[in-house]
Amino acid sequence: MTTETIPSKKKRKSRWWLTILILLAIVGAFLLINNYRQQQAMQATIADLRTTPLTRETLQTTISGTGNVRPRQSVTLLWKSSGTVSGFDVAVGDTVEAGQVLLSLDENNLPAEIIQASLNKITATQALDNLEANILLQRATLNNNVASAQTAIADLETQLLNLESRECESWRVDNLRADYENALEAYQNWSTESGWFRVQTTKKALDYCAPEVISQQIDALQSQLDLQKENVALWQQDLERIQFGPDPLEVEKLELQLSLAEKQLENQYIKAPFAGRILSLNQDPGDQVSPGSVAAQVADVSELFVEVPISEVDIPTIETGQPVTLFFDAYFEEEFSGVVSDISESGDRSTGVVNYTVTIKMENQSDKIKPGMTAAVSVLTAEKPNTLVIPSQSIFSRDGLNYVYVLRDGQLEMVQVTVGAYSNQSIEVLKTEIAEGELIVINPPIDIISNFGMGQRMP
């Protein structure tokens, strides 16, 4: 019995070790295969990575923003009179000259104020034309008036001198007054024709000597004399004004009347106030319009500008004359240039953030660009030549430090970098152990970053 049981236990023990060895072999093989696959996947990932060499370039610092294109000047033209729109020969997009008629009212259906203005123009024009022809008649009339007045002045001065020299004795005045009073009393008691004649005769004699009557007559003559002298002065002034031609004041008055009539007549037309391009026409022939109706819009597109709001944080770096690069959605493959032409002095707080309007003048502009288009702009504020730069997408942060991946001997190494100034696409490298020409990984995948520890890409 004893000799039969011992071999059976040894046999079971050897099978157990054999099973363990097989299991370990299977696990080892699995680990080797998995590691091989990971290495192959990592090598494939590394092979697909985008890299760029560490080089020296001119780092350009820019400020970006968006704005809308506006013309050098634009105007919305309004009708100033009512009526029916006549036919016209212009169209949207046409180039027009200053003063060119764009739209007009039908001359067969003009409003009353336009017709009255036409009549006023004719009247004022005729009056101006007749001024020169009437100048001789005016001079003759004025000279005749002056001569007649001077004759009257001489006569009045003689009468005044006689009155001033007239003086009667007091006793004579008393007797004349007594005669008049007696004649008046007699007439009142017995009204006869002879009595009335005596009253008038005695009154005339009394008035000839009475001081109060003489004083009244002197005052009346003096008033007449003063009036004649004033008339002479006025007529002589009129003669001086027309000495060398029509009265300048009369000419000015008629010219103002003519100018007003012509301005009123202009209300039947819509004219371009400056040379430019028609952006819109709001009527068709036969349409009825009234004062204040929008007629057309004209813009001077000889120069185009883009107005961009820039934050108060960035505005200190903006200066007039700085070069600008512009991009338009409609022409995303093309690049346009411009220059900063103006910076507003006051900020706009409407959005909760203080922004200043920066005006950019486009250079070498194209007919492709239309007023109102949206432009993305990049203002070049500074340049640093011969600077080590790396793409901004290649940097990530870990524990407050900045790193990049460098491809060395087919393997990735995480290397710390100290950065400085930056632009939209590049960052200045101030200090690093990376040699010029070594390949920097652009935009490394998250899984690679995780293999080296948790990290965070720089924004």
Secondary structure, DSSP 4 states (H G I P E B T S, - for coil): -HHHHHHHHHHHHHHHHHHHHHHHHHHHHHHHHHHHHHHHHHHHHHHH--EEE-EEEEEEEEEEEEEEEEEEEEEEEE-SS-EEB------TT-EE-TT-EEEEB-GGG--HHHHHHHHHHHHHHHHHHHHHHHHHHHHHHHHHHHHHHHHHHHHHHHHHHHHHH----HHHHHHHHHHHHHHHHHHHHS--HHHHHHHHHHHHHHHHH-HHHHHHHHHHHHHHHHHHHHHHHHHHHHHHHTSSSS-HHHHHHHHHHHHHHHHHHGGGEEE-SSSEEEEEE---TT-EE-TT-EEEEEEEEEEEEEEEEEETTTGGG--TT-EEEEEETTEEEEEEEEEEEEE-SS-B-TTSS-EEEEEEEEES--TT--TT-EEEEEEEEEEEEEEEEEEGGG-EEETTEEEEEEEETTEEEEEEEEEEEE-SSEEEEEEESPPTTPEEESS--HHHHHHT---EE--
